[in-house]
Amino acid sequence: MAFVDAGRKGATTLINRDDVDVSVNYPEVQLHEAVSGKHIVLDGELVVMTNGVPDFYATRSRALMRNDFKIDLASKLTPVSFVAFDILYKDGKNLCNLELTKRKEILSKTVIENEFFSVSRVIEVEGLKLFEMAVKNNLEGVIAKKVDSIYQPNKRTTDWLKFVNPKFPSFKLAIMPLSRLIRALWPSILAAMPLIFLDNSICCSL
């Protein structure tokens, strides 16, 4: 989960599944420099790309790194990219109850994409072929989402279905409740908005 404060000082806060601020692990992630808006909450994934595809082992290595010198070096040699899946909050507005298509529209207008910050693409047809392509390219799988689905924190529904490549290693980057941090950062956010699974998935809609 990324909390983006693009105000006068500017800051990007990254939180992991244990409710821990891991921003120091990724000094290269400065999302506040590439958004239109002031206060934004994004659901997304941190991933190291190698030859244009997600590198599971390099991503895991970055997540486990603790030495400041190694972190600084890795941020230059194996930088992570943030891929935004969803937008939950923007400038005083809780967006969770909007339909997925509307949230995606807002997300695409909010993120100014660059080499290390992008928006996941939606594929509206050929879901089976997309999954077969993910398996062939050793990606984790695909997530199918109903186009009219809302973002439901702390609740699993059939609106979102995950299809996992059985050959892919099992490793999750982040899942967490965020009410405490949200209240600390932005008192105007009244409801907790937890993170869904972040993984090396491609999103498609039903």
Secondary structure, DSSP 8 states (H G I E B T S, - for coil): -EEEE-SSS-EEEEB-TTS-B-GGG-TT--GGGSBSSSEEEEEEEEEEEETTEE-HHHHHHHHH---HHHHHHHHHHS-EEEEEEEEEEETTEE-TTS-HHHHHHHHHHHB--BTTEEE---B-S-HHHHHHHHHHTT--EEEEE-TT----TT---TTEEEEE-TTS-------B--HHHHHHH-TT--S---B----SEEEEE-
